């Protein structure tokens, strides 16, 4: 069995344990369900791809499961109420920025996308290989904010506010999309450093 396959199963087992533990007595059951629905879709897609023979590196799986873990925790507490006071107090923030970190981790999926495009030889130009995953993540980020808006507009006021987690910030959606995009730039940069830095070093 390839090492990456072992890591995928390990990461998945950690998720299952975390999900079962945090499924008990969440702060708001409806918010928990809606937040975890996103995670279930992502995990389902990864399992489906795995069963179809799609494999990623250990590093790609590690990047992808960060969001899954953070989102599962956020679903239990609601993102605005995750115990993150030590960070808030240390930096003197006026709000809980746990959701910003989770949004930053959305961009980590750019690593797997860049890896897949490169391994399948679908993109030969390095400029496109770098920009396509970033633009893809930015598009997903914008689409998710639209979904949040539609849900919040149709839900009860308290449930909608808990799901959005904006904490009174009128620019919350824009900052979330910016965090997603920054995460994508970071992850794609790591992929380039890992893939081409190693390749150039071997050629010397």
N, C-alpha and C positions, 0 to 999 in steps of 0.2 A: 504494500500500500504506500502510495506517495506520502511524503511528510505533510504536504498541504492538506491532504484528505484527512489525516489524523487531526490536524489543527482545526479544520472545519467542524469535525464532530465534537472536539473539546469545547470550542466556542459555543456550539449549539447546546451542548449539555449545560454549560454555565448559564446560558439564557433561560433554558427550561427551569432550572433550579431557581433563578432569580424571579422569573415570572410567577411560579407557584408560591414563592414566599411573599411577594408583593401583591398577589391577588387577594390576600386576606385583609379585609377591613380597610379598603382605600378611603381617602378623605371624601371623595365624591364618586360614587359608583358609575354614574353616567359619563363623567369626564374620564374616568379610568377606562371605560369601554371604548370611547371614541379615540383616546390617545393610543390605546393598545391595538386598535384596529389598524392603524398605520404600521405598527410593528409587525403584526401578523401578516400583512400584505408583503412587507419586505422579507421576512423570514420565509414565508411561503414561496416567494420568487427565488430566493437563494436555494432552498431545498429542491424546488422544481428544476432549477438549472443544474444542480448537482446530480440529480437523478438522470438528467439528460446528457450527462457527461461533460458539462462545462466545469472547468477547474480554474481556480485562481491560486496565486501564491499565498503562502502563509501570511506575508505582510499585507496583502490585499484583504484577506479575510479579517485580519486583526483590525485594520482600518474600518471595515464595514460594520463589525460588531460593536464598535464604540457607540455609534448612534443607537443601536438596538438596546444596549444596556442603559444608556442615559435616558432614552425615551421611556423605557419600562419603569425606571425609577420616577421619572416625571409624571407618569400616569398614576402612580400610587399616591403621590403627595399633591398633585397638580404642580405645574412648573413654577408657579409663583410662590409655592409654599415648601419647596424642597429645602431641607435643612442645609443652608449654604451661608449661614450668617458669618462664619469665620472668614470667608472670602470678602463678603460685603463689608464687614467691619475693618478688615485689614487694609482694604483699598479705599475705604470711606465712600463706598457707593451709596446711592440713595434708593436703589432697588436690588432685587435678587436677580443676578445675571446668570443663573444656572441655565435658563432657556437660551441665552446667547451662546454658551458653550455647546449646548446640544445642536443648535443651528450650525455652528462652526463645523461640527462633526458630520453634518449632512454632506459637506463638501468633500469629505474623505472618500466618498464613492467615486470621485474623479480618478483616484489611483487605480481602482479595479477597471474602470472604463478605459483608461489609457493603456493599461496592461493588455486588456482584451483586444483593443484595436491594433496594438503593436504585434501581439502574438498571432493574430489572424491575418496580419499584413494588409489590413483594410486602409491604413493610412501610412504613406511612406514619407510624407513631408513633416518635418519635426514641428514646424509652426502650427500646422493643422492638428497634429497630435497633441500639442499643448493646449491650444485654444478650444478645440471641440469639447473635451470633457468639462472645461470651465463653463462654456456657454450652455452646455446641457444641464449642468447643475443649477445654473442661474435660472434657466427656464423652468426646471422642476420647482425651484424655490418660489418663483412667482406664481406658479400654478397652485402650490400648496397654500400660499397666502390667500388666494381666491377661494379655495375650499374652506379655509378657516373663516373667512368673511361670510360666506353663504351659510355655514353652520351657525355661527354666532348670531346672524341676523334672524334665523328661524327658531333658535332655541330660547329657553327662558333666560332672562337677563343674567342671573347669577351663574347659570351653567355656561352661557356664552362667554362671560368674562373669565371664568375659570379655564375654559378651553383656550382662549386667546392668550391669557397670561400677560397682557400688555402692561399691567400695573400702572395704568394712567398715562402711559407714554403714547402721544399721538403719532409718533414716528416709529412705533414698534414694528410694523410690517416692513418698512423700508430698512430698518436696522437688521431685522432678521434675514432679509434677502442679502444684505451686504455681508453678514456673518457667514451665510452659506457660500457665497462667492469667494470670500477670503479663505475659507476652508478648502475650497476646490483649488485655488491657486497654490495653497500650501501643499496639498496632497499631490497635485500634478508636479510641482517642483521636486518633491521627494521622489516621485517616480523617475523623473529625468535624472536626478542625481544618482539614484540607485541603478537604473538601467544603463544609462549611457556613460556615467562615471565609471562604473565597473567595466564596461565594454572597452572604453578608451584606456583604462589601466591595464587590461589584459593585452591590448595591442602593442603596448610599449615594451 
